[in-house]
């Protein structure tokens, strides 16, 4: 996203700090999803499935 902002010509600029924040957010979001999926399958899956 940051690279596209830098080349779009719409007055937005590339920002390395924003790019790192986006990366950290994506990694944390993926980690929380995987944790959530494990919890759901462990505690909410019917026995015998």
PDB file of N, CA, C and O in Angstrom:
ATOM      1  N   UNK A   1       0.822  -1.191   0.000  1.00  0.00           N
ATOM      2  CA  UNK A   1       0.000   0.000   0.000  1.00  0.00           C
ATOM      3  C   UNK A   1       0.866   1.254   0.000  1.00  0.00           C
ATOM      4  O   UNK A   1       0.573   2.222  -0.702  1.00  0.00           O
ATOM      5  N   UNK A   2       1.916   1.229   0.778  1.00  0.00           N
ATOM      6  CA  UNK A   2       2.757   2.422   0.883  1.00  0.00           C
ATOM      7  C   UNK A   2       3.442   2.744  -0.444  1.00  0.00           C
ATOM      8  O   UNK A   2       3.561   3.912  -0.815  1.00  0.00           O
ATOM      9  N   UNK A   3       3.883   1.732  -1.146  1.00  0.00           N
ATOM     10  CA  UNK A   3       4.538   1.963  -2.433  1.00  0.00           C
ATOM     11  C   UNK A   3       3.531   2.564  -3.408  1.00  0.00           C
ATOM     12  O   UNK A   3       3.863   3.495  -4.140  1.00  0.00           O
ATOM     13  N   UNK A   4       2.308   2.044  -3.426  1.00  0.00           N
ATOM     14  CA  UNK A   4       1.279   2.585  -4.310  1.00  0.00           C
ATOM     15  C   UNK A   4       0.947   4.030  -3.967  1.00  0.00           C
ATOM     16  O   UNK A   4       0.690   4.837  -4.860  1.00  0.00           O
ATOM     17  N   UNK A   5       0.952   4.359  -2.685  1.00  0.00           N
ATOM     18  CA  UNK A   5       0.701   5.743  -2.290  1.00  0.00           C
ATOM     19  C   UNK A   5       1.793   6.657  -2.826  1.00  0.00           C
ATOM     20  O   UNK A   5       1.522   7.789  -3.226  1.00  0.00           O
ATOM     21  N   UNK A   6       3.014   6.169  -2.831  1.00  0.00           N
ATOM     22  CA  UNK A   6       4.130   6.987  -3.288  1.00  0.00           C
ATOM     23  C   UNK A   6       4.122   7.250  -4.776  1.00  0.00           C
ATOM     24  O   UNK A   6       4.612   8.289  -5.220  1.00  0.00           O
ATOM     25  N   UNK A   7       3.572   6.325  -5.564  1.00  0.00           N
ATOM     26  CA  UNK A   7       3.600   6.489  -7.019  1.00  0.00           C
ATOM     27  C   UNK A   7       2.261   6.922  -7.596  1.00  0.00           C
ATOM     28  O   UNK A   7       2.158   7.137  -8.803  1.00  0.00           O
ATOM     29  N   UNK A   8       1.238   7.053  -6.769  1.00  0.00           N
ATOM     30  CA  UNK A   8      -0.103   7.343  -7.284  1.00  0.00           C
ATOM     31  C   UNK A   8      -0.254   8.768  -7.791  1.00  0.00           C
ATOM     32  O   UNK A   8      -1.090   9.017  -8.659  1.00  0.00           O
ATOM     33  N   UNK A   9       0.529   9.712  -7.277  1.00  0.00           N
ATOM     34  CA  UNK A   9       0.420  11.087  -7.719  1.00  0.00           C
ATOM     35  C   UNK A   9      -0.776  11.818  -7.139  1.00  0.00           C
ATOM     36  O   UNK A   9      -1.196  12.841  -7.680  1.00  0.00           O
ATOM     37  N   UNK A  10      -1.329  11.313  -6.055  1.00  0.00           N
ATOM     38  CA  UNK A  10      -2.505  11.937  -5.446  1.00  0.00           C
ATOM     39  C   UNK A  10      -2.160  12.753  -4.205  1.00  0.00           C
ATOM     40  O   UNK A  10      -3.040  13.078  -3.407  1.00  0.00           O
ATOM     41  N   UNK A  11      -0.890  13.083  -4.043  1.00  0.00           N
ATOM     42  CA  UNK A  11      -0.468  13.888  -2.908  1.00  0.00           C
ATOM     43  C   UNK A  11      -0.122  13.085  -1.669  1.00  0.00           C
ATOM     44  O   UNK A  11       0.263  13.656  -0.649  1.00  0.00           O
ATOM     45  N   UNK A  12      -0.252  11.772  -1.744  1.00  0.00           N
ATOM     46  CA  UNK A  12       0.120  10.932  -0.609  1.00  0.00           C
ATOM     47  C   UNK A  12       1.561  10.504  -0.775  1.00  0.00           C
ATOM     48  O   UNK A  12       2.045  10.356  -1.897  1.00  0.00           O
ATOM     49  N   UNK A  13       2.240  10.306   0.321  1.00  0.00           N
ATOM     50  CA  UNK A  13       3.665   9.989   0.275  1.00  0.00           C
ATOM     51  C   UNK A  13       3.955   8.635   0.897  1.00  0.00           C
ATOM     52  O   UNK A  13       3.222   8.162   1.766  1.00  0.00           O
ATOM     53  N   UNK A  14       5.030   8.024   0.441  1.00  0.00           N
ATOM     54  CA  UNK A  14       5.543   6.785   1.015  1.00  0.00           C
ATOM     55  C   UNK A  14       6.071   7.070   2.410  1.00  0.00           C
ATOM     56  O   UNK A  14       6.795   8.045   2.610  1.00  0.00           O
ATOM     57  N   UNK A  15       5.718   6.233   3.376  1.00  0.00           N
ATOM     58  CA  UNK A  15       6.189   6.411   4.746  1.00  0.00           C
ATOM     59  C   UNK A  15       6.610   5.049   5.297  1.00  0.00           C
ATOM     60  O   UNK A  15       5.778   4.157   5.463  1.00  0.00           O
ATOM     61  N   UNK A  16       7.893   4.896   5.576  1.00  0.00           N
ATOM     62  CA  UNK A  16       8.421   3.623   6.057  1.00  0.00           C
ATOM     63  C   UNK A  16       7.815   3.237   7.400  1.00  0.00           C
ATOM     64  O   UNK A  16       7.536   2.059   7.626  1.00  0.00           O
ATOM     65  N   UNK A  17       7.607   4.186   8.286  1.00  0.00           N
ATOM     66  CA  UNK A  17       7.034   3.888   9.606  1.00  0.00           C
ATOM     67  C   UNK A  17       5.617   3.350   9.444  1.00  0.00           C
ATOM     68  O   UNK A  17       5.234   2.404  10.133  1.00  0.00           O
ATOM     69  N   UNK A  18       4.843   3.935   8.552  1.00  0.00           N
ATOM     70  CA  UNK A  18       3.486   3.468   8.304  1.00  0.00           C
ATOM     71  C   UNK A  18       3.500   2.063   7.705  1.00  0.00           C
ATOM     72  O   UNK A  18       2.636   1.244   8.018  1.00  0.00           O
ATOM     73  N   UNK A  19       4.474   1.784   6.848  1.00  0.00           N
ATOM     74  CA  UNK A  19       4.596   0.469   6.248  1.00  0.00           C
ATOM     75  C   UNK A  19       4.895  -0.580   7.318  1.00  0.00           C
ATOM     76  O   UNK A  19       4.327  -1.672   7.288  1.00  0.00           O
ATOM     77  N   UNK A  20       5.777  -0.260   8.255  1.00  0.00           N
ATOM     78  CA  UNK A  20       6.107  -1.182   9.343  1.00  0.00           C
ATOM     79  C   UNK A  20       4.879  -1.389  10.235  1.00  0.00           C
ATOM     80  O   UNK A  20       4.615  -2.512  10.666  1.00  0.00           O
ATOM     81  N   UNK A  21       4.137  -0.335  10.512  1.00  0.00           N
ATOM     82  CA  UNK A  21       2.922  -0.458  11.325  1.00  0.00           C
ATOM     83  C   UNK A  21       1.904  -1.352  10.623  1.00  0.00           C
ATOM     84  O   UNK A  21       1.256  -2.171  11.274  1.00  0.00           O
ATOM     85  N   UNK A  22       1.751  -1.209   9.308  1.00  0.00           N
ATOM     86  CA  UNK A  22       0.844  -2.077   8.548  1.00  0.00           C
ATOM     87  C   UNK A  22       1.288  -3.534   8.630  1.00  0.00           C
ATOM     88  O   UNK A  22       0.456  -4.427   8.789  1.00  0.00           O
ATOM     89  N   UNK A  23       2.580  -3.777   8.524  1.00  0.00           N
ATOM     90  CA  UNK A  23       3.110  -5.138   8.591  1.00  0.00           C
ATOM     91  C   UNK A  23       2.863  -5.753   9.966  1.00  0.00           C
ATOM     92  O   UNK A  23       2.428  -6.901  10.064  1.00  0.00           O
ATOM     93  N   UNK A  24       3.134  -5.004  11.012  1.00  0.00           N
ATOM     94  CA  UNK A  24       2.913  -5.506  12.372  1.00  0.00           C
ATOM     95  C   UNK A  24       1.436  -5.808  12.588  1.00  0.00           C
ATOM     96  O   UNK A  24       1.092  -6.832  13.179  1.00  0.00           O
ATOM     97  N   UNK A  25       0.566  -4.931  12.118  1.00  0.00           N
ATOM     98  CA  UNK A  25      -0.871  -5.162  12.247  1.00  0.00           C
ATOM     99  C   UNK A  25      -1.318  -6.405  11.509  1.00  0.00           C
ATOM    100  O   UNK A  25      -2.141  -7.164  12.020  1.00  0.00           O
ATOM    101  N   UNK A  26      -0.791  -6.628  10.317  1.00  0.00           N
ATOM    102  CA  UNK A  26      -1.152  -7.814   9.550  1.00  0.00           C
ATOM    103  C   UNK A  26      -0.668  -9.088  10.240  1.00  0.00           C
ATOM    104  O   UNK A  26      -1.389 -10.085  10.285  1.00  0.00           O
ATOM    105  N   UNK A  27       0.541  -9.055  10.773  1.00  0.00           N
ATOM    106  CA  UNK A  27       1.081 -10.226  11.471  1.00  0.00           C
ATOM    107  C   UNK A  27       0.270 -10.521  12.729  1.00  0.00           C
ATOM    108  O   UNK A  27      -0.080 -11.673  12.983  1.00  0.00           O
ATOM    109  N   UNK A  28      -0.033  -9.490  13.518  1.00  0.00           N
ATOM    110  CA  UNK A  28      -0.828  -9.694  14.729  1.00  0.00           C
ATOM    111  C   UNK A  28      -2.239 -10.171  14.393  1.00  0.00           C
ATOM    112  O   UNK A  28      -2.776 -11.045  15.072  1.00  0.00           O
ATOM    113  N   UNK A  29      -2.835  -9.607  13.360  1.00  0.00           N
ATOM    114  CA  UNK A  29      -4.167 -10.045  12.948  1.00  0.00           C
ATOM    115  C   UNK A  29      -4.179 -11.508  12.540  1.00  0.00           C
ATOM    116  O   UNK A  29      -5.092 -12.249  12.905  1.00  0.00           O
ATOM    117  N   UNK A  30      -3.171 -11.928  11.785  1.00  0.00           N
ATOM    118  CA  UNK A  30      -3.067 -13.333  11.393  1.00  0.00           C
ATOM    119  C   UNK A  30      -2.849 -14.250  12.584  1.00  0.00           C
ATOM    120  O   UNK A  30      -3.428 -15.334  12.648  1.00  0.00           O
ATOM    121  N   UNK A  31      -2.021 -13.827  13.524  1.00  0.00           N
ATOM    122  CA  UNK A  31      -1.758 -14.627  14.720  1.00  0.00           C
ATOM    123  C   UNK A  31      -3.020 -14.766  15.573  1.00  0.00           C
ATOM    124  O   UNK A  31      -3.317 -15.854  16.067  1.00  0.00           O
ATOM    125  N   UNK A  32      -3.762 -13.671  15.748  1.00  0.00           N
ATOM    126  CA  UNK A  32      -5.006 -13.744  16.513  1.00  0.00           C
ATOM    127  C   UNK A  32      -6.028 -14.635  15.822  1.00  0.00           C
ATOM    128  O   UNK A  32      -6.768 -15.356  16.491  1.00  0.00           O
ATOM    129  N   UNK A  33      -6.081 -14.596  14.494  1.00  0.00           N
ATOM    130  CA  UNK A  33      -7.001 -15.462  13.762  1.00  0.00           C
ATOM    131  C   UNK A  33      -6.647 -16.928  13.989  1.00  0.00           C
ATOM    132  O   UNK A  33      -7.532 -17.743  14.250  1.00  0.00           O
ATOM    133  N   UNK A  34      -5.365 -17.272  13.892  1.00  0.00           N
ATOM    134  CA  UNK A  34      -4.961 -18.655  14.098  1.00  0.00           C
ATOM    135  C   UNK A  34      -5.263 -19.116  15.522  1.00  0.00           C
ATOM    136  O   UNK A  34      -5.711 -20.245  15.724  1.00  0.00           O
ATOM    137  N   UNK A  35      -5.025 -18.260  16.501  1.00  0.00           N
ATOM    138  CA  UNK A  35      -5.341 -18.591  17.886  1.00  0.00           C
ATOM    139  C   UNK A  35      -6.841 -18.780  18.072  1.00  0.00           C
ATOM    140  O   UNK A  35      -7.276 -19.728  18.726  1.00  0.00           O
ATOM    141  N   UNK A  36      -7.625 -17.885  17.502  1.00  0.00           N
ATOM    142  CA  UNK A  36      -9.080 -17.972  17.593  1.00  0.00           C
ATOM    143  C   UNK A  36      -9.580 -19.268  16.962  1.00  0.00           C
ATOM    144  O   UNK A  36     -10.450 -19.941  17.516  1.00  0.00           O
ATOM    145  N   UNK A  37      -9.027 -19.614  15.800  1.00  0.00           N
ATOM    146  CA  UNK A  37      -9.446 -20.835  15.113  1.00  0.00           C
ATOM    147  C   UNK A  37      -9.145 -22.076  15.950  1.00  0.00           C
ATOM    148  O   UNK A  37      -9.955 -23.001  16.008  1.00  0.00           O
ATOM    149  N   UNK A  38      -7.982 -22.096  16.595  1.00  0.00           N
ATOM    150  CA  UNK A  38      -7.638 -23.240  17.449  1.00  0.00           C
ATOM    151  C   UNK A  38      -8.585 -23.337  18.635  1.00  0.00           C
ATOM    152  O   UNK A  38      -9.019 -24.433  18.990  1.00  0.00           O
ATOM    153  N   UNK A  39      -8.907 -22.220  19.245  1.00  0.00           N
ATOM    154  CA  UNK A  39      -9.812 -22.217  20.392  1.00  0.00           C
ATOM    155  C   UNK A  39     -11.197 -22.691  19.974  1.00  0.00           C
ATOM    156  O   UNK A  39     -11.808 -23.501  20.672  1.00  0.00           O
ATOM    157  N   UNK A  40     -11.696 -22.201  18.853  1.00  0.00           N
ATOM    158  CA  UNK A  40     -13.022 -22.604  18.381  1.00  0.00           C
ATOM    159  C   UNK A  40     -13.052 -24.099  18.097  1.00  0.00           C
ATOM    160  O   UNK A  40     -13.979 -24.788  18.524  1.00  0.00           O
ATOM    161  N   UNK A  41     -12.057 -24.609  17.387  1.00  0.00           N
ATOM    162  CA  UNK A  41     -12.048 -26.034  17.066  1.00  0.00           C
ATOM    163  C   UNK A  41     -11.879 -26.891  18.318  1.00  0.00           C
ATOM    164  O   UNK A  41     -12.430 -27.990  18.391  1.00  0.00           O
ATOM    165  N   UNK A  42     -11.136 -26.412  19.289  1.00  0.00           N
ATOM    166  CA  UNK A  42     -10.884 -27.211  20.491  1.00  0.00           C
ATOM    167  C   UNK A  42     -12.112 -27.252  21.397  1.00  0.00           C
ATOM    168  O   UNK A  42     -12.443 -28.312  21.928  1.00  0.00           O
ATOM    169  N   UNK A  43     -12.788 -26.129  21.583  1.00  0.00           N
ATOM    170  CA  UNK A  43     -13.862 -26.054  22.561  1.00  0.00           C
ATOM    171  C   UNK A  43     -15.266 -26.080  21.976  1.00  0.00           C
ATOM    172  O   UNK A  43     -16.216 -26.363  22.706  1.00  0.00           O
ATOM    173  N   UNK A  44     -15.433 -25.798  20.697  1.00  0.00           N
ATOM    174  CA  UNK A  44     -16.773 -25.708  20.135  1.00  0.00           C
ATOM    175  C   UNK A  44     -17.087 -26.756  19.075  1.00  0.00           C
ATOM    176  O   UNK A  44     -18.167 -26.729  18.484  1.00  0.00           O
ATOM    177  N   UNK A  45     -16.153 -27.685  18.825  1.00  0.00           N
ATOM    178  CA  UNK A  45     -16.412 -28.749  17.871  1.00  0.00           C
ATOM    179  C   UNK A  45     -17.106 -29.891  18.607  1.00  0.00           C
ATOM    180  O   UNK A  45     -16.630 -30.336  19.651  1.00  0.00           O
ATOM    181  N   UNK A  46     -18.232 -30.368  18.067  1.00  0.00           N
ATOM    182  CA  UNK A  46     -18.949 -31.462  18.724  1.00  0.00           C
ATOM    183  C   UNK A  46     -18.084 -32.729  18.824  1.00  0.00           C
ATOM    184  O   UNK A  46     -17.264 -32.998  17.946  1.00  0.00           O
ATOM    185  N   UNK A  47     -18.273 -33.481  19.876  1.00  0.00           N
ATOM    186  CA  UNK A  47     -17.531 -34.717  20.085  1.00  0.00           C
ATOM    187  C   UNK A  47     -17.966 -35.715  19.020  1.00  0.00           C
ATOM    188  O   UNK A  47     -19.155 -35.826  18.719  1.00  0.00           O
ATOM    189  N   UNK A  48     -17.013 -36.439  18.451  1.00  0.00           N
ATOM    190  CA  UNK A  48     -17.301 -37.425  17.424  1.00  0.00           C
ATOM    191  C   UNK A  48     -17.197 -36.862  16.025  1.00  0.00           C
ATOM    192  O   UNK A  48     -17.460 -37.580  15.060  1.00  0.00           O
ATOM    193  N   UNK A  49     -16.825 -35.605  15.881  1.00  0.00           N
ATOM    194  CA  UNK A  49     -16.690 -35.021  14.539  1.00  0.00           C
ATOM    195  C   UNK A  49     -15.288 -35.148  14.043  1.00  0.00           C
ATOM    196  O   UNK A  49     -14.985 -34.714  12.932  1.00  0.00           O
TER     197      UNK A  49
END
